[in-house]
Amino acid sequence: MDKKIVVIYVNLLDEGTPTIRPTNAEVLGDNLYRLHPTERYDPEDETWEFVPGAIVTCERIRTEKGVSALLAVKQVG
């Protein structure tokens, strides 16, 4: 069975202003997602609140453009 991949957002730390980064995540079920790195992920350039590979839960938010999206809010495990 193919893994279901969705786009979720992760807070970036140390940016000076609130910033979120979209990235792909594998749906694990029960509101659990495994984060994937972006194509150009560089931990020296951006500090993600939750790193690629982390399993997180999400909440539904509205982006600045008014689009409904998933935001990683808690790491589990």
Backbone as JSON Lines, residues from 0, in Angstrom:
{"i":0,"aa":"M","n":[0.84,-1.18,0.0],"ca":[0.0,0.0,0.0],"c":[0.89,1.25,0.0]}
{"i":1,"aa":"D","n":[0.53,2.21,-0.84],"ca":[1.3,3.45,-0.92],"c":[1.09,4.31,0.32]}
{"i":2,"aa":"K","n":[2.14,4.99,0.71],"ca":[2.05,5.92,1.83],"c":[1.33,7.18,1.37]}
{"i":3,"aa":"K","n":[0.45,7.69,2.22],"ca":[-0.23,8.94,1.9],"c":[0.63,10.09,2.4]}
{"i":4,"aa":"I","n":[0.9,11.03,1.51],"ca":[1.73,12.2,1.82],"c":[0.86,13.45,1.73]}
{"i":5,"aa":"V","n":[0.98,14.32,2.74],"ca":[0.26,15.58,2.76],"c":[1.25,16.7,3.05]}
{"i":6,"aa":"V","n":[0.83,17.93,2.81],"ca":[1.65,19.1,3.15],"c":[1.2,19.6,4.52]}
{"i":7,"aa":"I","n":[2.17,19.76,5.42],"ca":[1.9,20.39,6.7],"c":[2.92,21.5,6.91]}
{"i":8,"aa":"Y","n":[2.65,22.36,7.86],"ca":[3.54,23.49,8.15],"c":[4.24,23.28,9.48]}
{"i":9,"aa":"V","n":[5.48,23.76,9.55],"ca":[6.3,23.67,10.76],"c":[6.76,25.08,11.11]}
{"i":10,"aa":"N","n":[6.67,25.44,12.39],"ca":[7.2,26.73,12.82],"c":[8.71,26.75,12.69]}
{"i":11,"aa":"L","n":[9.23,27.89,12.23],"ca":[10.68,28.1,12.2],"c":[11.04,28.93,13.42]}
{"i":12,"aa":"L","n":[12.11,28.56,14.08],"ca":[12.57,29.26,15.27],"c":[13.68,30.23,14.89]}
{"i":13,"aa":"D","n":[13.88,31.23,15.71],"ca":[14.99,32.18,15.53],"c":[14.92,32.97,14.23]}
{"i":14,"aa":"E","n":[13.71,33.28,13.76],"ca":[13.55,34.02,12.51],"c":[13.3,35.52,12.75]}
{"i":15,"aa":"G","n":[13.0,35.91,13.98],"ca":[12.73,37.31,14.25],"c":[11.24,37.66,14.17]}
{"i":16,"aa":"T","n":[10.54,37.02,13.24],"ca":[9.09,37.17,13.12],"c":[8.5,35.76,12.99]}
{"i":17,"aa":"P","n":[7.23,35.57,13.35],"ca":[6.63,34.24,13.21],"c":[6.69,33.78,11.75]}
{"i":18,"aa":"T","n":[7.26,32.61,11.54],"ca":[7.43,32.07,10.19],"c":[7.11,30.59,10.21]}
{"i":19,"aa":"I","n":[6.37,30.13,9.18],"ca":[6.09,28.7,9.04],"c":[6.6,28.23,7.69]}
{"i":20,"aa":"R","n":[7.04,26.97,7.66],"ca":[7.61,26.37,6.45],"c":[6.73,25.19,6.05]}
{"i":21,"aa":"P","n":[6.26,25.14,4.79],"ca":[5.53,23.95,4.34],"c":[6.51,22.82,4.05]}
{"i":22,"aa":"T","n":[6.1,21.62,4.36],"ca":[6.89,20.43,4.05],"c":[5.96,19.24,3.9]}
{"i":23,"aa":"N","n":[6.45,18.19,3.3],"ca":[5.65,16.98,3.17],"c":[5.72,16.17,4.45]}
{"i":24,"aa":"A","n":[4.66,15.41,4.69],"ca":[4.62,14.52,5.84],"c":[3.82,13.27,5.47]}
{"i":25,"aa":"E","n":[4.25,12.16,6.02],"ca":[3.55,10.89,5.82],"c":[2.42,10.79,6.84]}
{"i":26,"aa":"V","n":[1.23,10.46,6.36],"ca":[0.08,10.28,7.24],"c":[0.21,8.91,7.91]}
{"i":27,"aa":"L","n":[0.22,8.91,9.25],"ca":[0.32,7.66,10.01],"c":[-1.02,7.25,10.59]}
{"i":28,"aa":"G","n":[-1.99,8.16,10.6],"ca":[-3.32,7.9,11.16],"c":[-3.46,8.49,12.55]}
{"i":29,"aa":"D","n":[-4.7,8.67,13.0],"ca":[-5.0,9.24,14.33],"c":[-4.31,10.57,14.56]}
{"i":30,"aa":"N","n":[-4.29,11.44,13.54],"ca":[-3.67,12.77,13.61],"c":[-2.16,12.7,13.89]}
{"i":31,"aa":"L","n":[-1.51,11.65,13.41],"ca":[-0.06,11.52,13.53],"c":[0.56,11.6,12.15]}
{"i":32,"aa":"Y","n":[1.68,12.34,12.06],"ca":[2.36,12.56,10.79],"c":[3.87,12.46,11.01]}
{"i":33,"aa":"R","n":[4.59,11.86,10.05],"ca":[6.06,11.82,10.1],"c":[6.58,12.87,9.12]}
{"i":34,"aa":"L","n":[7.33,13.84,9.66],"ca":[7.85,14.94,8.84],"c":[8.93,14.47,7.88]}
{"i":35,"aa":"H","n":[8.88,14.99,6.67],"ca":[9.93,14.77,5.67],"c":[10.69,16.08,5.49]}
{"i":36,"aa":"P","n":[11.96,16.02,5.16],"ca":[12.7,17.26,4.89],"c":[12.25,17.88,3.57]}
{"i":37,"aa":"T","n":[12.38,19.19,3.45],"ca":[12.16,19.83,2.16],"c":[13.35,19.49,1.27]}
{"i":38,"aa":"E","n":[13.22,19.75,0.0],"ca":[14.29,19.44,-0.95],"c":[15.6,20.11,-0.57]}
{"i":39,"aa":"R","n":[15.51,21.33,-0.06],"ca":[16.73,22.08,0.28],"c":[16.88,22.25,1.79]}
{"i":40,"aa":"Y","n":[16.39,21.29,2.57],"ca":[16.48,21.39,4.02],"c":[17.94,21.52,4.45]}
{"i":41,"aa":"D","n":[18.21,22.53,5.27],"ca":[19.56,22.78,5.79],"c":[19.43,23.23,7.24]}
{"i":42,"aa":"P","n":[19.72,22.33,8.2],"ca":[19.58,22.7,9.61],"c":[20.51,23.83,10.04]}
{"i":43,"aa":"E","n":[21.52,24.12,9.23],"ca":[22.41,25.25,9.53],"c":[21.76,26.58,9.12]}
{"i":44,"aa":"D","n":[20.78,26.52,8.2],"ca":[20.14,27.72,7.67],"c":[18.8,28.02,8.37]}
{"i":45,"aa":"E","n":[18.04,26.95,8.69],"ca":[16.73,27.11,9.33],"c":[16.64,26.18,10.54]}
{"i":46,"aa":"T","n":[16.04,26.67,11.6],"ca":[15.8,25.83,12.78],"c":[14.32,25.53,12.84]}
{"i":47,"aa":"W","n":[13.98,24.28,12.52],"ca":[12.58,23.86,12.57],"c":[12.21,23.52,14.02]}
{"i":48,"aa":"E","n":[10.96,23.81,14.4],"ca":[10.48,23.45,15.73],"c":[10.54,21.93,15.92]}
{"i":49,"aa":"F","n":[10.22,21.18,14.85],"ca":[10.29,19.73,14.86],"c":[11.1,19.31,13.64]}
{"i":50,"aa":"V","n":[12.11,18.48,13.82],"ca":[13.03,18.13,12.73],"c":[12.44,17.04,11.84]}
{"i":51,"aa":"P","n":[12.93,16.94,10.59],"ca":[12.49,15.86,9.72],"c":[12.69,14.5,10.4]}
{"i":52,"aa":"G","n":[11.7,13.64,10.22],"ca":[11.71,12.33,10.86],"c":[10.88,12.29,12.12]}
{"i":53,"aa":"A","n":[10.62,13.47,12.72],"ca":[9.81,13.53,13.93],"c":[8.37,13.14,13.62]}
{"i":54,"aa":"I","n":[7.72,12.51,14.59],"ca":[6.29,12.21,14.49],"c":[5.56,13.27,15.29]}
{"i":55,"aa":"V","n":[4.61,13.94,14.65],"ca":[3.94,15.08,15.25],"c":[2.43,14.95,15.14]}
{"i":56,"aa":"T","n":[1.73,15.72,16.0],"ca":[0.3,15.92,15.84],"c":[0.11,17.32,15.27]}
{"i":57,"aa":"C","n":[-1.04,17.55,14.66],"ca":[-1.29,18.82,13.98],"c":[-2.61,19.44,14.42]}
{"i":58,"aa":"E","n":[-2.69,20.75,14.23],"ca":[-3.94,21.49,14.38],"c":[-4.21,22.2,13.07]}
{"i":59,"aa":"R","n":[-5.49,22.4,12.76],"ca":[-5.87,23.11,11.55],"c":[-5.77,24.6,11.82]}
{"i":60,"aa":"I","n":[-5.1,25.34,10.92],"ca":[-4.95,26.79,11.04],"c":[-5.39,27.45,9.74]}
{"i":61,"aa":"R","n":[-5.42,28.78,9.75],"ca":[-5.61,29.57,8.52],"c":[-4.31,30.32,8.29]}
{"i":62,"aa":"T","n":[-3.75,30.18,7.09],"ca":[-2.52,30.89,6.75],"c":[-2.82,32.37,6.53]}
{"i":63,"aa":"E","n":[-1.76,33.17,6.36],"ca":[-1.95,34.61,6.1],"c":[-2.81,34.84,4.87]}
{"i":64,"aa":"K","n":[-2.79,33.9,3.93],"ca":[-3.59,34.02,2.7],"c":[-5.0,33.47,2.88]}
{"i":65,"aa":"G","n":[-5.34,33.05,4.11],"ca":[-6.67,32.56,4.39],"c":[-6.92,31.12,4.02]}
{"i":66,"aa":"V","n":[-5.85,30.38,3.72],"ca":[-5.97,28.99,3.32],"c":[-5.94,28.09,4.56]}
{"i":67,"aa":"S","n":[-6.83,27.11,4.61],"ca":[-6.82,26.14,5.7],"c":[-5.63,25.21,5.53]}
{"i":68,"aa":"A","n":[-4.88,24.99,6.62],"ca":[-3.67,24.16,6.54],"c":[-3.44,23.45,7.86]}
{"i":69,"aa":"L","n":[-2.58,22.43,7.84],"ca":[-2.2,21.72,9.05],"c":[-0.88,22.27,9.58]}
{"i":70,"aa":"L","n":[-0.82,22.54,10.89],"ca":[0.4,23.03,11.53],"c":[0.83,22.01,12.57]}
{"i":71,"aa":"A","n":[2.09,21.59,12.51],"ca":[2.65,20.69,13.52],"c":[2.7,21.42,14.85]}
{"i":72,"aa":"V","n":[2.12,20.8,15.91],"ca":[2.06,21.48,17.2],"c":[2.69,20.7,18.33]}
{"i":73,"aa":"K","n":[2.88,19.39,18.18],"ca":[3.42,18.59,19.27],"c":[4.15,17.37,18.72]}
{"i":74,"aa":"Q","n":[5.31,17.1,19.28],"ca":[6.04,15.88,18.91],"c":[5.61,14.77,19.85]}
{"i":75,"aa":"V","n":[5.44,13.56,19.32],"ca":[5.05,12.41,20.13],"c":[6.13,11.33,20.01]}
{"i":76,"aa":"G","n":[6.16,10.48,21.01],"ca":[7.11,9.37,20.98],"c":[8.51,9.72,21.42]}
